Amino acid sequence: VNDTLGHDAGDTVLKACAGLIRSSLRKQDRVGRWGGDEFLLLLPGTDLAGGRTILEMIRKRIAETSFSYGGKSLKTGLSLGLCIYRGGQSVDDAIREAGDALESDKKKGRHPRT
């Protein structure tokens, strides 16, 4: 979006995506912007299957949403990475693991942006 319509359009879509993510989470979950167009979600008490379910629901909601900017309707995709925190694992290692999973999802190219 930034490359085709500029940073204002990108920021508008990013804020709308953040709202969709927040509204998809449970009361105990947390989301924050990690940097650029990346978000970090904390899903306490969630196992791998539950994490996948939540992330796929978010992916679907964003893919099905038309975002509006400057009279244009925009669609976007979402790549995701998931890590289940293991006791004794450093936070940095957990975030790195999630980042590696995110990069793997991006390389699959399953979620093109339009």
Helices and strands as residue ranges (DSSP letters): H 2-5, H 7-24, E 30-35, E 38-42, H 48-63, E 67-69, E 72-74, H 91-108
